Amino acid sequence: MATLDIPAPVTRPNVLLIMCDQLRGDCLGFAGHPDVKTPYLDSLAAQGTFFEHAYSACPTCVPARATLFTGQTPAHHGRVGYEDGVSWDFPHMLPQEFSDAGYQTACVGKLHVHPPRLSCGFQTLKLHDGYLGCYQGSDIPHWMHQDVHDDYLHFLRHELGPDADIDSTGPECNSWVYHPWIYEERLHPTNWVADETIRFLETRDRTRPFFAMASFVRPHPPLDAPRSYFDLYNERELREPAQGDWDDLEATERDGMIPASVHGCRDAQLRHEALAGYYAAITHVDHQVGRLISALKRDGTFNDTIIVFLSDHGEMLFDHSLWRKLLPYEGAAHIPLFIRMGTHLGDFPAHRSESVVELMDVMPTLLDLCGIEIPEDVDGASLANDVRVGTRLDRALLHGEHAFTVEQSHQYLVSDHDKYIWFSQTGREQYFDLAHDPREEHDLIDDPTCQERMSYLRRQLIAELDGREEGFVQNGRLVAGQPVVNVLAHPLAPRQR
């Protein structure tokens, strides 16, 4: 009888990057949230390095994902606001670096790149970006239409027939309205991402390490978690959203009957249902992450794998009477980020890190941990020493920004204890003492004891923006009201790492 030639074990680390869309930095049990239950994510976070001060520098889907994949600042890769339909032509992207290094690469779920189905270096791609209006029209090439390019939608219609759609449950993709998933739970996109990721893990090439990205669309609306998850929260008293001395309650009264309004919701019951629906979506994702953990353990590779969990940005979730993302406040800009190293990879101390970090740091960190050369055009810093031995990253301030409307376009600087915000169209400034006011309920911009610190931060922002094409700085001063630019015509050069 012939004997089987079994491949030798792969010695390089595997990487499983688990990403959520629109998950707040505080919405994990491990992060101390009083209501949200995330037992599987908590277990991973407790065994790894949990970054307490992790941010999204440009907190909407497209620019945040460009930052993650390039390791560059928004001003360097050029996406300083949200704009669909702009081609991704970056010379170095995270999955391509792993592919070039001999890894088998796969992504399941959301990419949100253009053109759709651009591989970005992934050798296997099972795509579902959620509802994207720019790929729903009749004026685009046939192959770009979501009816054609979306793998999950093809799966759903194969199961249920041609009339099934990703918004069949009802609520729209930016709404605070909740309605339970109307089909079997196994057909939900959250389950589908886990199913397809597990299938990749089961059928992958065993002679190579893998880099796999499980990219969940939820908890980004529509808020449509299965009823069993919603019931975990709807009858409970939930923590009220943050309320500050600077909130614009009149805007909520004016706009709060529009389900996708950035100014929130006027109706207390609908707000409660939205909170319950959002938390339900997170627990639903958490349970599917539990399935991924089980798959790795069955496979025998759980402790040979680096597991990273993060989000592209957060959700205001009615904090300060606001809804959706984009803004510089903690609800939208602060993200969860932890790295769990498999025990076979070495002895790594589990700890909470005080380093101020951002999505651009993920690419150099993973390349460093896997022994892959970091491209010269990367701006982010490797967090590998923090993961290995707990050495804090030497970064005092992090710069973030987002171009959008007159009301919302902003620049911000954040440290491990405070935050300065400048709204680039109106000139409004805000300052928060995050160490004593983590929910940003007290705007200290007029506090005389804070003026010296704010002057320093203002000077730092001027230095950051000097020479930008928008003309934010003139004669050494911040100038408000310059034309809004979502994609820079002349992206900045890489920074010194």
Secondary structure, DSSP 8 states (H G I E B T S, - for coil): -----------S-EEEEEEEES--TT-STTTT-SS---HHHHHHHHTSEEEEEEE-SS-SHHHHHHHHHH---HHHHSB-B--SS-----S--HHHHHHHTT-EEEEEE----SSTT--TT-SEEEE-----GGGSSSSS-GGGSHHHH-HHHHHHHHHH-TT--TTTTS--TT---B----S-GGGSHHHHHHHHHHHHHHHS-TTS-EEEEEEEEEESSSB---HHHHHHHHTS--------TT--HHHHHHHTTSTT-TT--S-HHHHHHHHHHHHHHHHHHHHHHHHHHHHHHHHT-GGGEEEEEEES----TTGGG--SS-SSSHHHHB--EEEE--GGG-----EEEEEEEEGGGHHHHHHHHTT----TT--S---HHHHHH------S-EEEEEB-STTT-EEEEE-SSEEEEEETTT--EEEEETTT-TT-----TT-GGGHHHHHHHHHHHHHHHTT-TT--EETTEE-------SB-SS-------
